[in-house]
Amino acid sequence: MSKTERRVVVTGLGVLSPNGHGLDEFETALREGRSGIRHQEKLEELKFACQVGGIPENVEQFQGEYLTDEELFAMNANMIYAAIGAIDCWKDAGFEMPGPDVEADWDTGGIIGTGIGGIDTISETLGPRVDAGKVRRLGSTMVEQIMSSGNSARIAGKLALGNQVSTNSSACNTGTEAIITGAQRIRDGLATRMLAGGSEGHSHYIWAGFDAMRVLNRTSNDNPGAASRPMSGSAAGFIPGSGAGLLMLEELEAAQARGARIYAEVLGGALNCGGHRQGGSMTAPNPNSVQHCIRGALADAGIAGSEVDAINGHLTATFADPHEVNNWSKALEREPGNLPPIHSTKSLIGHALGAAGGLECVAAVLELHKGFIHGSINCDDLHPELEAFAGSIVHETVDVPDLKVIAKASFGFGDVNGCIIFRKFD
């Protein structure tokens, strides 16, 4: 990063995850290796091959503390999850909720991504009513529920955001891309702070396509906690998840001026696409582009691969896991036996699609701030191609008080990649 560019730090975190709502509960679940994957009766009823998934618990019991009945009437799960995560993040950063007469804050914006968004509303309400000739019964809030930017638009109204407010969508890379893009806006002097991350609702309509592709694990319906198995030799596909993960990104001097708590610094990041070449496709990453993206993030951060202390990988429990670990090794120029500790948050919460990068960045920042690396569960039977890296794969949580730099990456359908580098703030 150029020394003339403004430094970006993380001053707030918001998380609504299958294994915990709020930072304390989420951190405890990470440390304890507590899975949020549970049997889902709806999936069994619909004869899905995979009948387990990650859904935040008991949201209906506390969503009224965040949103009015009128607001909830015009929101689907994706929007509700995003709003809860954003409001928690806002308050964690030390801000009060703005009143209705407060002017928009021109210096603060938000990029809150989603992978698939309001497909549940389209499938359950819009399509059936239109097909039945009941267009007039759709109501006046249908458009805001089905538009992809419904999550960021609703949050803008709740928090009086006046800078850029938008929703990005880049498959599994969505949340990470949002954070990298938000940080760059601050570095460029176009905003003082940006709320950034991703959200995804739970819906059998979202998960059905993946079930049909046979990329979900159908072998652990009777043992949900063991279903998500990144880096395992018995991995049989990913487990769908949902929720929201948000970071408050802020220009360093502004954060210091208001006495904000600083979790970490965003040292750099990179985004790219493999162009569906050299083995890349709609569903598989181009290894050259993955390595290029990681190296680009290191260059942007101004550090060498030897300075990375831990990796929070994409690691989904598919055939791509061994390839990913090898790509990290090559990009960091760290041979087996010298690769930094690597782990997968998805082993605990599943793959939350558009929310994955946001949730996993919250996990990475918490780890950096608190000095620990959580374990990847369900990979004691390590994939044979990863045996050389066995010493780097974290199975149980370890305390690492001197943890200084953590790399987080996401690789999505469409051969799109994102890598971000966080550093402990000093």
C-alpha beads as a LAMMPS data file, in Angstrom:
LAMMPS data file: protein, C-alpha beads

426 atoms
425 bonds

1 atom types
1 bond types

-500.0 500.0 xlo xhi
-500.0 500.0 ylo yhi
-500.0 500.0 zlo zhi

Masses

1 110.0

Atoms # bond

1 1 1 0.000 0.000 0.000
2 1 1 1.340 3.421 -0.902
3 1 1 2.474 5.410 2.103
4 1 1 0.431 8.340 0.824
5 1 1 -2.802 6.357 0.985
6 1 1 -4.961 6.458 4.050
7 1 1 -4.734 3.514 6.434
8 1 1 -7.874 1.476 7.050
9 1 1 -8.741 -0.213 10.323
10 1 1 -11.590 -2.356 11.617
11 1 1 -13.536 -0.659 14.428
12 1 1 -16.707 -2.759 14.558
13 1 1 -17.875 -6.330 13.988
14 1 1 -21.365 -7.781 13.570
15 1 1 -22.161 -11.472 13.218
16 1 1 -25.268 -13.627 12.910
17 1 1 -24.074 -17.174 12.348
18 1 1 -25.484 -20.701 12.504
19 1 1 -23.357 -21.306 15.599
20 1 1 -23.818 -17.999 17.355
21 1 1 -25.314 -14.523 17.346
22 1 1 -23.064 -11.742 18.580
23 1 1 -19.320 -11.633 19.090
24 1 1 -19.152 -13.345 22.472
25 1 1 -21.273 -16.299 21.421
26 1 1 -19.535 -16.600 18.064
27 1 1 -16.052 -16.458 19.594
28 1 1 -16.982 -19.106 22.165
29 1 1 -18.322 -21.375 19.414
30 1 1 -15.131 -20.931 17.380
31 1 1 -12.912 -21.673 20.355
32 1 1 -14.938 -24.715 21.411
33 1 1 -15.281 -26.090 17.889
34 1 1 -19.081 -25.966 18.186
35 1 1 -20.887 -26.722 14.944
36 1 1 -23.965 -24.812 13.806
37 1 1 -24.998 -27.483 11.304
38 1 1 -28.354 -29.100 12.137
39 1 1 -30.899 -31.410 10.545
40 1 1 -33.489 -29.434 8.564
41 1 1 -36.947 -31.020 8.445
42 1 1 -37.940 -29.056 5.353
43 1 1 -35.087 -30.577 3.348
44 1 1 -36.086 -34.068 4.406
45 1 1 -39.727 -33.357 3.558
46 1 1 -38.712 -32.206 0.071
47 1 1 -36.485 -35.268 -0.411
48 1 1 -33.223 -33.373 -0.705
49 1 1 -30.200 -35.648 -0.827
50 1 1 -28.501 -33.330 1.682
51 1 1 -30.850 -32.745 4.608
52 1 1 -28.630 -30.673 6.904
53 1 1 -27.696 -27.005 6.840
54 1 1 -26.598 -24.003 8.853
55 1 1 -29.334 -21.560 9.902
56 1 1 -29.048 -18.952 12.694
57 1 1 -31.223 -20.018 15.617
58 1 1 -34.172 -18.260 17.249
59 1 1 -33.989 -15.128 15.075
60 1 1 -37.754 -14.678 15.270
61 1 1 -37.427 -14.280 19.038
62 1 1 -35.123 -11.242 18.921
63 1 1 -35.572 -9.643 15.482
64 1 1 -38.170 -7.307 16.983
65 1 1 -35.390 -5.715 19.036
66 1 1 -33.825 -4.525 15.780
67 1 1 -36.740 -3.951 13.424
68 1 1 -40.319 -2.733 13.701
69 1 1 -43.267 -4.885 12.694
70 1 1 -43.783 -2.629 9.692
71 1 1 -40.164 -3.120 8.586
72 1 1 -40.269 -6.865 9.126
73 1 1 -43.412 -7.123 7.001
74 1 1 -41.390 -5.860 4.028
75 1 1 -38.274 -7.980 4.608
76 1 1 -37.178 -11.531 3.870
77 1 1 -34.579 -13.594 5.759
78 1 1 -31.652 -12.230 3.767
79 1 1 -32.602 -8.643 4.577
80 1 1 -33.324 -9.410 8.231
81 1 1 -29.994 -11.167 8.713
82 1 1 -28.150 -8.278 7.053
83 1 1 -29.918 -5.678 9.190
84 1 1 -29.198 -7.508 12.456
85 1 1 -25.525 -7.931 11.566
86 1 1 -25.231 -4.300 10.459
87 1 1 -26.895 -2.829 13.543
88 1 1 -24.737 -4.980 15.824
89 1 1 -21.638 -3.865 13.902
90 1 1 -22.692 -0.212 14.067
91 1 1 -23.159 -0.317 17.826
92 1 1 -19.983 -2.334 18.347
93 1 1 -18.102 0.456 16.570
94 1 1 -19.411 2.861 19.194
95 1 1 -22.180 4.629 17.296
96 1 1 -25.702 5.425 18.446
97 1 1 -28.683 4.601 16.269
98 1 1 -29.604 7.753 14.317
99 1 1 -33.069 9.223 14.706
100 1 1 -35.436 9.746 11.763
101 1 1 -34.690 13.475 11.548
102 1 1 -30.905 13.126 11.435
103 1 1 -29.274 14.137 8.154
104 1 1 -27.556 11.429 6.157
105 1 1 -23.885 10.926 7.014
106 1 1 -22.137 11.772 3.752
107 1 1 -18.858 10.266 4.945
108 1 1 -20.234 6.819 5.819
109 1 1 -21.456 4.208 3.368
110 1 1 -22.001 0.506 3.020
111 1 1 -21.324 -2.390 0.656
112 1 1 -23.347 -5.377 1.823
113 1 1 -23.274 -8.222 -0.661
114 1 1 -25.469 -11.240 -1.234
115 1 1 -25.090 -14.230 -3.506
116 1 1 -28.700 -15.116 -4.306
117 1 1 -30.779 -12.751 -2.179
118 1 1 -34.556 -12.760 -2.300
119 1 1 -35.182 -15.959 -4.250
120 1 1 -37.411 -17.237 -1.424
121 1 1 -39.727 -14.255 -1.865
122 1 1 -39.760 -14.747 -5.630
123 1 1 -40.495 -18.459 -5.330
124 1 1 -43.018 -18.400 -2.494
125 1 1 -44.914 -15.200 -3.234
126 1 1 -44.129 -13.367 -6.474
127 1 1 -44.234 -16.281 -8.924
128 1 1 -47.333 -18.057 -7.565
129 1 1 -49.413 -14.879 -7.279
130 1 1 -48.451 -13.614 -10.720
131 1 1 -49.179 -17.001 -12.290
132 1 1 -52.553 -17.052 -10.529
133 1 1 -53.450 -13.645 -11.953
134 1 1 -53.245 -11.963 -8.533
135 1 1 -50.787 -9.213 -9.346
136 1 1 -52.734 -6.666 -7.296
137 1 1 -52.204 -8.806 -4.217
138 1 1 -48.420 -8.558 -4.412
139 1 1 -48.370 -5.440 -2.265
140 1 1 -46.248 -2.318 -2.523
141 1 1 -43.098 -3.796 -0.934
142 1 1 -42.504 -6.652 -3.369
143 1 1 -39.835 -4.881 -5.402
144 1 1 -37.714 -3.964 -2.393
145 1 1 -37.848 -7.571 -1.195
146 1 1 -36.717 -9.125 -4.461
147 1 1 -34.128 -6.581 -5.619
148 1 1 -30.598 -7.673 -4.816
149 1 1 -29.809 -4.366 -3.135
150 1 1 -32.709 -4.699 -0.697
151 1 1 -30.293 -5.580 2.105
152 1 1 -28.024 -2.527 1.726
153 1 1 -30.944 -0.201 0.977
154 1 1 -32.747 -1.164 4.174
155 1 1 -29.556 -0.743 6.199
156 1 1 -28.953 2.698 4.687
157 1 1 -32.339 3.780 6.011
158 1 1 -31.730 2.370 9.479
159 1 1 -28.278 3.952 9.823
160 1 1 -28.630 7.137 7.716
161 1 1 -25.779 6.162 5.410
162 1 1 -25.024 8.924 2.894
163 1 1 -21.916 7.724 1.055
164 1 1 -21.883 4.865 -1.472
165 1 1 -24.520 2.283 -0.580
166 1 1 -24.636 -0.793 -2.777
167 1 1 -24.886 -4.561 -2.923
168 1 1 -22.272 -6.601 -4.761
169 1 1 -22.670 -10.183 -5.884
170 1 1 -19.749 -12.403 -6.833
171 1 1 -20.854 -15.863 -5.707
172 1 1 -18.753 -17.256 -2.833
173 1 1 -16.356 -14.295 -3.057
174 1 1 -19.112 -11.752 -2.378
175 1 1 -18.428 -10.877 1.262
176 1 1 -14.658 -10.717 0.872
177 1 1 -15.005 -8.616 -2.268
178 1 1 -17.274 -6.169 -0.423
179 1 1 -14.690 -5.677 2.320
180 1 1 -11.799 -5.203 -0.107
181 1 1 -13.841 -2.738 -2.165
182 1 1 -14.985 -0.819 0.910
183 1 1 -11.418 -0.537 2.204
184 1 1 -10.228 0.751 -1.158
185 1 1 -12.880 3.473 -1.140
186 1 1 -11.526 4.719 2.182
187 1 1 -7.919 4.475 0.997
188 1 1 -8.845 6.568 -2.045
189 1 1 -10.278 9.302 0.170
190 1 1 -13.863 8.813 -1.020
191 1 1 -15.278 7.804 2.376
192 1 1 -14.314 7.972 6.037
193 1 1 -15.946 4.692 6.978
194 1 1 -17.680 1.842 5.191
195 1 1 -19.859 -0.930 6.588
196 1 1 -18.890 -3.977 4.526
197 1 1 -19.542 -7.716 4.345
198 1 1 -22.269 -10.056 3.202
199 1 1 -25.568 -11.725 4.019
200 1 1 -27.537 -14.708 2.777
201 1 1 -30.938 -15.999 3.780
202 1 1 -31.751 -19.651 4.253
203 1 1 -34.107 -21.160 1.727
204 1 1 -34.648 -24.555 0.176
205 1 1 -35.038 -22.668 -3.093
206 1 1 -31.465 -21.379 -2.757
207 1 1 -30.043 -24.740 -1.752
208 1 1 -31.959 -26.876 -4.283
209 1 1 -29.690 -26.056 -7.213
210 1 1 -26.597 -27.107 -5.302
211 1 1 -28.312 -30.306 -4.202
212 1 1 -29.120 -31.052 -7.844
213 1 1 -25.466 -30.463 -8.782
214 1 1 -24.466 -33.122 -6.237
215 1 1 -21.960 -30.771 -4.617
216 1 1 -23.581 -31.050 -1.162
217 1 1 -22.644 -33.783 1.304
218 1 1 -25.448 -36.348 1.358
219 1 1 -23.647 -38.863 3.584
220 1 1 -24.085 -37.264 7.024
221 1 1 -27.805 -36.608 7.367
222 1 1 -27.842 -38.609 10.577
223 1 1 -24.824 -36.787 12.011
224 1 1 -25.107 -33.065 11.188
225 1 1 -22.165 -31.943 13.309
226 1 1 -19.850 -34.145 11.251
227 1 1 -21.257 -33.132 7.868
228 1 1 -18.984 -30.205 7.011
229 1 1 -15.560 -31.782 6.443
230 1 1 -13.048 -29.435 4.760
231 1 1 -9.640 -31.035 4.091
232 1 1 -10.971 -34.473 5.090
233 1 1 -10.342 -37.631 3.118
234 1 1 -14.037 -38.446 3.511
235 1 1 -15.260 -35.004 2.461
236 1 1 -18.254 -35.450 0.173
237 1 1 -19.344 -31.894 -0.620
238 1 1 -20.093 -28.677 1.192
239 1 1 -22.943 -27.938 3.593
240 1 1 -25.165 -24.915 2.859
241 1 1 -25.291 -22.133 5.431
242 1 1 -26.714 -18.662 5.979
243 1 1 -26.366 -15.567 8.129
244 1 1 -24.500 -12.258 8.001
245 1 1 -21.008 -10.994 8.768
246 1 1 -20.177 -7.271 8.729
247 1 1 -17.088 -5.163 9.420
248 1 1 -16.945 -1.439 10.132
249 1 1 -13.989 -0.179 8.142
250 1 1 -12.687 3.231 9.116
251 1 1 -9.908 5.618 8.217
252 1 1 -7.262 5.356 10.939
253 1 1 -7.041 9.017 11.913
254 1 1 -10.821 9.326 12.147
255 1 1 -10.983 6.235 14.352
256 1 1 -8.234 7.526 16.619
257 1 1 -9.810 10.972 16.828
258 1 1 -13.009 9.544 18.279
259 1 1 -11.173 7.105 20.540
260 1 1 -12.525 4.023 18.797
261 1 1 -11.416 0.512 19.711
262 1 1 -9.389 -0.884 16.834
263 1 1 -9.596 -4.625 16.166
264 1 1 -7.127 -4.839 13.297
265 1 1 -5.740 -3.061 10.263
266 1 1 -6.677 -3.929 6.689
267 1 1 -3.211 -4.121 5.230
268 1 1 -4.163 -4.905 1.641
269 1 1 -6.243 -7.012 -0.705
270 1 1 -6.686 -8.174 -4.282
271 1 1 -9.498 -9.306 -6.572
272 1 1 -9.312 -11.118 -9.890
273 1 1 -10.843 -13.705 -12.208
274 1 1 -9.245 -16.691 -13.883
275 1 1 -11.168 -16.122 -17.092
276 1 1 -12.214 -19.804 -17.170
277 1 1 -8.752 -20.702 -18.459
278 1 1 -6.017 -23.146 -17.339
279 1 1 -8.511 -25.412 -15.590
280 1 1 -10.810 -22.637 -14.433
281 1 1 -14.526 -22.800 -15.232
282 1 1 -17.878 -21.688 -13.895
283 1 1 -17.421 -24.042 -10.957
284 1 1 -13.654 -24.534 -10.638
285 1 1 -10.873 -22.021 -9.953
286 1 1 -7.960 -21.411 -12.272
287 1 1 -4.971 -22.228 -10.010
288 1 1 -2.833 -19.572 -11.681
289 1 1 -5.418 -16.895 -10.918
290 1 1 -5.727 -18.035 -7.299
291 1 1 -1.971 -17.740 -6.823
292 1 1 -1.937 -14.423 -8.685
293 1 1 -4.671 -13.093 -6.388
294 1 1 -2.845 -14.119 -3.196
295 1 1 0.405 -12.616 -4.468
296 1 1 -1.472 -9.456 -5.422
297 1 1 -2.832 -9.128 -1.891
298 1 1 0.666 -9.548 -0.454
299 1 1 2.035 -6.910 -2.821
300 1 1 -0.781 -4.522 -1.958
301 1 1 -0.100 -5.095 1.741
302 1 1 3.625 -4.592 1.247
303 1 1 4.611 -7.855 2.929
304 1 1 6.262 -11.121 1.955
305 1 1 4.647 -14.535 2.159
306 1 1 6.989 -15.352 5.028
307 1 1 5.223 -12.719 7.156
308 1 1 1.810 -14.435 7.059
309 1 1 1.186 -16.088 10.431
310 1 1 -2.112 -17.861 9.673
311 1 1 -4.525 -18.602 6.830
312 1 1 -8.308 -18.637 7.072
313 1 1 -8.972 -20.480 3.845
314 1 1 -11.959 -20.832 1.550
315 1 1 -11.838 -24.635 2.052
316 1 1 -15.329 -25.923 1.347
317 1 1 -15.007 -29.750 1.673
318 1 1 -14.916 -30.418 -2.072
319 1 1 -12.288 -31.741 -4.472
320 1 1 -10.790 -28.228 -4.543
321 1 1 -9.427 -28.289 -0.967
322 1 1 -6.084 -29.998 -1.745
323 1 1 -5.615 -27.707 -4.752
324 1 1 -6.275 -24.661 -2.581
325 1 1 -3.704 -25.642 0.032
326 1 1 -1.139 -26.233 -2.705
327 1 1 -1.963 -22.841 -4.210
328 1 1 -1.348 -21.173 -0.841
329 1 1 1.988 -22.971 -0.610
330 1 1 3.085 -21.787 -4.039
331 1 1 1.777 -18.230 -3.684
332 1 1 3.377 -17.714 -0.273
333 1 1 6.524 -19.561 -1.393
334 1 1 6.244 -21.715 1.721
335 1 1 6.898 -25.425 1.263
336 1 1 5.057 -28.217 3.116
337 1 1 6.354 -28.178 6.659
338 1 1 6.682 -24.397 6.533
339 1 1 3.140 -23.379 5.557
340 1 1 1.509 -21.197 8.232
341 1 1 -1.377 -22.699 10.244
342 1 1 -4.409 -23.090 7.984
343 1 1 -8.021 -23.692 8.979
344 1 1 -11.609 -23.531 7.730
345 1 1 -14.447 -21.693 9.459
346 1 1 -16.836 -23.541 7.132
347 1 1 -16.204 -26.714 9.116
348 1 1 -18.273 -25.102 11.896
349 1 1 -20.938 -23.119 10.032
350 1 1 -21.120 -24.541 6.530
351 1 1 -20.820 -22.507 3.347
352 1 1 -22.939 -19.373 3.700
353 1 1 -22.528 -18.416 0.018
354 1 1 -22.736 -14.610 -0.251
355 1 1 -22.320 -14.276 3.513
356 1 1 -19.330 -16.648 3.720
357 1 1 -16.577 -14.084 3.227
358 1 1 -18.129 -11.667 5.708
359 1 1 -18.606 -14.317 8.390
360 1 1 -15.108 -15.691 7.894
361 1 1 -13.529 -12.224 7.953
362 1 1 -15.257 -11.598 11.298
363 1 1 -13.746 -14.875 12.518
364 1 1 -10.297 -13.923 11.211
365 1 1 -10.355 -10.481 12.831
366 1 1 -11.531 -11.944 16.141
367 1 1 -8.697 -14.482 16.010
368 1 1 -6.160 -11.751 15.337
369 1 1 -7.540 -9.461 18.041
370 1 1 -7.796 -12.177 20.686
371 1 1 -4.681 -14.152 19.715
372 1 1 -6.007 -17.587 18.804
373 1 1 -6.591 -19.851 15.792
374 1 1 -9.727 -21.953 15.905
375 1 1 -9.644 -25.583 14.869
376 1 1 -11.036 -27.144 11.711
377 1 1 -13.247 -29.967 12.896
378 1 1 -14.010 -33.223 11.063
379 1 1 -10.679 -33.588 9.274
380 1 1 -8.847 -36.077 11.472
381 1 1 -8.927 -38.367 8.424
382 1 1 -6.868 -35.901 6.439
383 1 1 -7.096 -35.991 2.655
384 1 1 -4.186 -38.113 1.352
385 1 1 -2.984 -35.267 -0.868
386 1 1 -2.615 -33.064 2.225
387 1 1 -0.464 -35.373 4.316
388 1 1 2.623 -33.292 3.572
389 1 1 0.849 -30.288 5.094
390 1 1 -0.434 -32.156 8.163
391 1 1 1.656 -30.095 10.571
392 1 1 -0.001 -26.863 9.379
393 1 1 -3.628 -27.975 9.653
394 1 1 -5.193 -26.825 12.916
395 1 1 -7.593 -29.390 14.399
396 1 1 -8.179 -27.855 17.826
397 1 1 -8.075 -24.230 18.910
398 1 1 -4.626 -22.961 19.840
399 1 1 -3.680 -19.740 21.609
400 1 1 -1.234 -17.648 19.586
401 1 1 -0.594 -14.442 21.555
402 1 1 1.956 -13.175 19.012
403 1 1 -0.353 -13.661 16.002
404 1 1 0.242 -10.595 13.829
405 1 1 -0.860 -11.250 10.231
406 1 1 -3.715 -13.398 8.942
407 1 1 -4.675 -13.928 5.304
408 1 1 -8.279 -14.632 4.322
409 1 1 -9.346 -15.713 0.846
410 1 1 -12.549 -16.610 -0.985
411 1 1 -12.881 -18.322 -4.355
412 1 1 -16.260 -18.320 -6.080
413 1 1 -18.307 -19.775 -8.917
414 1 1 -17.387 -17.950 -12.093
415 1 1 -13.655 -18.370 -11.333
416 1 1 -13.578 -15.195 -9.199
417 1 1 -11.153 -14.692 -6.336
418 1 1 -10.493 -12.379 -3.416
419 1 1 -7.736 -12.274 -0.805
420 1 1 -7.437 -9.826 2.078
421 1 1 -4.613 -9.336 4.577
422 1 1 -5.371 -8.272 8.156
423 1 1 -2.681 -7.191 10.620
424 1 1 -2.871 -6.786 14.370
425 1 1 -3.003 -3.057 14.999
426 1 1 0.071 -1.600 16.668

Bonds

1 1 1 2
2 1 2 3
3 1 3 4
4 1 4 5
5 1 5 6
6 1 6 7
7 1 7 8
8 1 8 9
9 1 9 10
10 1 10 11
11 1 11 12
12 1 12 13
13 1 13 14
14 1 14 15
15 1 15 16
16 1 16 17
17 1 17 18
18 1 18 19
19 1 19 20
20 1 20 21
21 1 21 22
22 1 22 23
23 1 23 24
24 1 24 25
25 1 25 26
26 1 26 27
27 1 27 28
28 1 28 29
29 1 29 30
30 1 30 31
31 1 31 32
32 1 32 33
33 1 33 34
34 1 34 35
35 1 35 36
36 1 36 37
37 1 37 38
38 1 38 39
39 1 39 40
40 1 40 41
41 1 41 42
42 1 42 43
43 1 43 44
44 1 44 45
45 1 45 46
46 1 46 47
47 1 47 48
48 1 48 49
49 1 49 50
50 1 50 51
51 1 51 52
52 1 52 53
53 1 53 54
54 1 54 55
55 1 55 56
56 1 56 57
57 1 57 58
58 1 58 59
59 1 59 60
60 1 60 61
61 1 61 62
62 1 62 63
63 1 63 64
64 1 64 65
65 1 65 66
66 1 66 67
67 1 67 68
68 1 68 69
69 1 69 70
70 1 70 71
71 1 71 72
72 1 72 73
73 1 73 74
74 1 74 75
75 1 75 76
76 1 76 77
77 1 77 78
78 1 78 79
79 1 79 80
80 1 80 81
81 1 81 82
82 1 82 83
83 1 83 84
84 1 84 85
85 1 85 86
86 1 86 87
87 1 87 88
88 1 88 89
89 1 89 90
90 1 90 91
91 1 91 92
92 1 92 93
93 1 93 94
94 1 94 95
95 1 95 96
96 1 96 97
97 1 97 98
98 1 98 99
99 1 99 100
100 1 100 101
101 1 101 102
102 1 102 103
103 1 103 104
104 1 104 105
105 1 105 106
106 1 106 107
107 1 107 108
108 1 108 109
109 1 109 110
110 1 110 111
111 1 111 112
112 1 112 113
113 1 113 114
114 1 114 115
115 1 115 116
116 1 116 117
117 1 117 118
118 1 118 119
119 1 119 120
120 1 120 121
121 1 121 122
122 1 122 123
123 1 123 124
124 1 124 125
125 1 125 126
126 1 126 127
127 1 127 128
128 1 128 129
129 1 129 130
130 1 130 131
131 1 131 132
132 1 132 133
133 1 133 134
134 1 134 135
135 1 135 136
136 1 136 137
137 1 137 138
138 1 138 139
139 1 139 140
140 1 140 141
141 1 141 142
142 1 142 143
143 1 143 144
144 1 144 145
145 1 145 146
146 1 146 147
147 1 147 148
148 1 148 149
149 1 149 150
150 1 150 151
151 1 151 152
152 1 152 153
153 1 153 154
154 1 154 155
155 1 155 156
156 1 156 157
157 1 157 158
158 1 158 159
159 1 159 160
160 1 160 161
161 1 161 162
162 1 162 163
163 1 163 164
164 1 164 165
165 1 165 166
166 1 166 167
167 1 167 168
168 1 168 169
169 1 169 170
170 1 170 171
171 1 171 172
172 1 172 173
173 1 173 174
174 1 174 175
175 1 175 176
176 1 176 177
177 1 177 178
178 1 178 179
179 1 179 180
180 1 180 181
181 1 181 182
182 1 182 183
183 1 183 184
184 1 184 185
185 1 185 186
186 1 186 187
187 1 187 188
188 1 188 189
189 1 189 190
190 1 190 191
191 1 191 192
192 1 192 193
193 1 193 194
194 1 194 195
195 1 195 196
196 1 196 197
197 1 197 198
198 1 198 199
199 1 199 200
200 1 200 201
201 1 201 202
202 1 202 203
203 1 203 204
204 1 204 205
205 1 205 206
206 1 206 207
207 1 207 208
208 1 208 209
209 1 209 210
210 1 210 211
211 1 211 212
212 1 212 213
213 1 213 214
214 1 214 215
215 1 215 216
216 1 216 217
217 1 217 218
218 1 218 219
219 1 219 220
220 1 220 221
221 1 221 222
222 1 222 223
223 1 223 224
224 1 224 225
225 1 225 226
226 1 226 227
227 1 227 228
228 1 228 229
229 1 229 230
230 1 230 231
231 1 231 232
232 1 232 233
233 1 233 234
234 1 234 235
235 1 235 236
236 1 236 237
237 1 237 238
238 1 238 239
239 1 239 240
240 1 240 241
241 1 241 242
242 1 242 243
243 1 243 244
244 1 244 245
245 1 245 246
246 1 246 247
247 1 247 248
248 1 248 249
249 1 249 250
250 1 250 251
251 1 251 252
252 1 252 253
253 1 253 254
254 1 254 255
255 1 255 256
256 1 256 257
257 1 257 258
258 1 258 259
259 1 259 260
260 1 260 261
261 1 261 262
262 1 262 263
263 1 263 264
264 1 264 265
265 1 265 266
266 1 266 267
267 1 267 268
268 1 268 269
269 1 269 270
270 1 270 271
271 1 271 272
272 1 272 273
273 1 273 274
274 1 274 275
275 1 275 276
276 1 276 277
277 1 277 278
278 1 278 279
279 1 279 280
280 1 280 281
281 1 281 282
282 1 282 283
283 1 283 284
284 1 284 285
285 1 285 286
286 1 286 287
287 1 287 288
288 1 288 289
289 1 289 290
290 1 290 291
291 1 291 292
292 1 292 293
293 1 293 294
294 1 294 295
295 1 295 296
296 1 296 297
297 1 297 298
298 1 298 299
299 1 299 300
300 1 300 301
301 1 301 302
302 1 302 303
303 1 303 304
304 1 304 305
305 1 305 306
306 1 306 307
307 1 307 308
308 1 308 309
309 1 309 310
310 1 310 311
311 1 311 312
312 1 312 313
313 1 313 314
314 1 314 315
315 1 315 316
316 1 316 317
317 1 317 318
318 1 318 319
319 1 319 320
320 1 320 321
321 1 321 322
322 1 322 323
323 1 323 324
324 1 324 325
325 1 325 326
326 1 326 327
327 1 327 328
328 1 328 329
329 1 329 330
330 1 330 331
331 1 331 332
332 1 332 333
333 1 333 334
334 1 334 335
335 1 335 336
336 1 336 337
337 1 337 338
338 1 338 339
339 1 339 340
340 1 340 341
341 1 341 342
342 1 342 343
343 1 343 344
344 1 344 345
345 1 345 346
346 1 346 347
347 1 347 348
348 1 348 349
349 1 349 350
350 1 350 351
351 1 351 352
352 1 352 353
353 1 353 354
354 1 354 355
355 1 355 356
356 1 356 357
357 1 357 358
358 1 358 359
359 1 359 360
360 1 360 361
361 1 361 362
362 1 362 363
363 1 363 364
364 1 364 365
365 1 365 366
366 1 366 367
367 1 367 368
368 1 368 369
369 1 369 370
370 1 370 371
371 1 371 372
372 1 372 373
373 1 373 374
374 1 374 375
375 1 375 376
376 1 376 377
377 1 377 378
378 1 378 379
379 1 379 380
380 1 380 381
381 1 381 382
382 1 382 383
383 1 383 384
384 1 384 385
385 1 385 386
386 1 386 387
387 1 387 388
388 1 388 389
389 1 389 390
390 1 390 391
391 1 391 392
392 1 392 393
393 1 393 394
394 1 394 395
395 1 395 396
396 1 396 397
397 1 397 398
398 1 398 399
399 1 399 400
400 1 400 401
401 1 401 402
402 1 402 403
403 1 403 404
404 1 404 405
405 1 405 406
406 1 406 407
407 1 407 408
408 1 408 409
409 1 409 410
410 1 410 411
411 1 411 412
412 1 412 413
413 1 413 414
414 1 414 415
415 1 415 416
416 1 416 417
417 1 417 418
418 1 418 419
419 1 419 420
420 1 420 421
421 1 421 422
422 1 422 423
423 1 423 424
424 1 424 425
425 1 425 426
